Amino acid sequence: MKVPVLDLKAEYAELRDEILPALDRVCQNSSFVLGEEVEAFEREFADFCGTKHCVALSTGTAALHLGLLALGVQADDEVITSPNTFLATAEAITYCGAVPVFVDIDPATANLDPDLIERAITPRTRVILPIHLYGRPAEMDAIREIGARHNIRILEDAAQAHGARYRGRRVGGLGHAAAFSFYPTKNLGAYGEGGALTTDDDQIARFVRAARNHGQTARYEHEFVGYNYRMQGFQGAVLRIKLRRLYAWTSRRQEIAREYRRVLAGARLEIPVDDPRDECVYHQFVIYVGNRNSMVAQLAAREIETVIHYPKPVHLQPAYSSLGFPPGTFPRAERACDRVLSLPVHPRLTAKQVAYVANSVREAAGEKQAAAG
Ligand SMILES: Cc1ncc(COP(=O)(O)O)c(C=O)c1O
C-alpha cells in the first residue's frame, strides 16, 4: 500500500471549488500583492493565535529576519537558538549580522533545553529564539523567565507549530513576537511561499509592517531602508480557506499520532514526549531509531515514504563551518539527527494506511529488550 508523507493533490481536489473562485476574486480586484484578502487573513490569523497583530510576509524566513530586527538585533549581537532546526532559523540571525549561539536540546522533546541557556548568555546576547520543532511547544515558561531576568527578548520560531498550545495558550503570543511559515508542506500551507509575524506589541507590528514594504509608512514615504517581504494576494486567499479547516486537520494529525504511540509502545525505538499540559500539532511525527538506514529501506520496500528532519544539525553544516564547531559540540542534537525519522502524519491518511505504517514500523524496529536482572 502506497503511503506518501504528504498529499497536496488530494487536498486540492477537496478545496478546488472554494479555491478557484477565491483566486478569481483576487484577479478581478487586481490585488496581487497585499490587498483585501491578505488583510482579512491577517485579522483571522491574529484571532486564531490570540494576538493583537499579525503581519503577513513573503516567507517564514522573512518573518524571522524582521522579527529579529524588530527586537533590536544588530551586527555582532548574539542570538541563542537550537542547532536542531531548519537552516533558516540560523540564517535569519546571520542576515542581521549577528551570531547564532547554539544551545543543545532536551533529548526528550528535541527542543532547546532551558537548563543550558543561562551559561550561554553574554553581554552581547540580544534575543533567545526557541523553535517549536515538529509542532511541539518549547519550554516557554522557563525561557521567558530567563529572558526577563537578563533583559533578553524572545522570538518564537513557530514555523512548524500553527495552533499548538503551551499551558493552554496558543504559540505565536508566548514571546515578544513569533514567526510563522506557510510553505506549502506546513500544517497551514500556501500555494507558494508565505509567512507571518504575530505580536501583541504595537511598535513591533508597526516596524514590521513598514519593513516588509521598503520602509514605507505612507505611499512613497520611506522612513528607513526596508525590504520587499510582502505577501501575495493569492496566498492570502488560499490561507483564509485553509485556516477554516486547520482545527479539523490538526485533530486528525493528533489522532494519527495517538494511534502510532499506541501501536509502537514497547517497540525498540524512542518517541519525543508530550507534556500533558500542552498540545502538539504534529507537523511531523518523528521516531528515533538506531538502525535508521535499514528502517528506511524496509519501509520503502512497503511503499511507505519517510523523511529525515534533519540529517545534520546546523552547527555541522558547511554553511556554518566558519563558526568552528567540531562534531561532538552539541551531542544531543547530533544524536537526534543521526537517529530521527519522520513518518507520514498528514490528515488525509486513512485508518488502513495508519495501521499499515504503525505495524510496519513496529515489525522493522523489533521489541525493546526486557531490562536485565
Ligand atoms: C523551523 C523552521 N524555521 C523557519 C522556516 C523557514 O520558513 P520559509 O521556508 O517559509 O522561509 C522553516 C520552514 O521552511 C522551518 O521549518
The ligand as an ORCA input file, in Angstrom:
! r2SCAN-3c Opt
* xyz 0 1
  C      11.759     25.649     11.848
  C      11.663     26.463     10.594
  N      12.050     27.750     10.617
  C      11.980     28.530      9.527
  C      11.496     28.047      8.322
  C      11.528     28.954      7.126
  O      10.290     29.180      6.575
  P      10.159     29.529      4.995
  O      10.519     28.292      4.232
  O       8.722     29.906      4.850
  O      11.066     30.653      4.717
  C      11.055     26.720      8.260
  C      10.454     26.123      7.062
  O      10.857     26.007      5.997
  C      11.162     25.901      9.408
  O      10.776     24.629      9.395
*
